[in-house]
Amino acid sequence: MNNWLAKIRTFIADTIAELKKCTWTPRDELFESTILVIVAVFILAAFVAVIDLVAREFISLITM
């Protein structure tokens, strides 16, 4: 029973040590990137909605 607990402690300690080696993005750059992704998703969603509307109308004209 003690063996698996020691493995978990070692894993957590190793994980914390590796995370301290990472270079983290500054908060303002992270915020700008997040806004950029959100805007890109909205633009892509609008594009897909327009294509869907055009395709639906085109198919409706063909099948009537």
N, C-alpha and C positions, 0 to 999 in steps of 0.2 A: 504494500500500500504506500509505503514511503517513496518508492522508486518513481512512480508516476507524478507524485507531488514535486519531487526534485526536478523532474524533466520539465514540468510546467514552469517552475521558478526560473530554471535556466533559459527556457524559451522567452519568457517575459523580459528577463535581464538582457538577453541578446537582442531582442527586438528594440528595447529602449536604447541600447548602445548604438544600434544601426540608425535609428531615427535621429539621434544626436549628430550623426555624421552628415545628414542631409542638408542641402541648401534650400531654404524655404523661400517662396516667392513673397515679395513685400505685399502688404495688405492693399495698397492703392493699385498696384499692378494686377492683383487678383480681382479686385473690384472692376477694373476696366475690362479685363478679359471676360468676366461674367456677363457684363452688360453687352459686350460684343456678341457673345454666344446667344443671349436672349434675343437680341435684334436679328441675328442671322436666322434663328428658328422661326421668328414671326415672318420674316421675308419669305423663307422657304414655304411656310404654311400658306401664306397668301398666294404664292405661285402655284402650289399644288391645288388650292381651291379654285383658282381661275382656270387652270387646265381641266379640272374635273367638271366645272360648269360648261366650258366650251365643248368638251367631249360628250357630255350628257345632251346638250342641245343638238350637236351634230348627229348623234345616234338617234335622237328623237326625230329629226328631220328625215333620216334614212328609213326608219321603220314605219313611218306613217304612210 
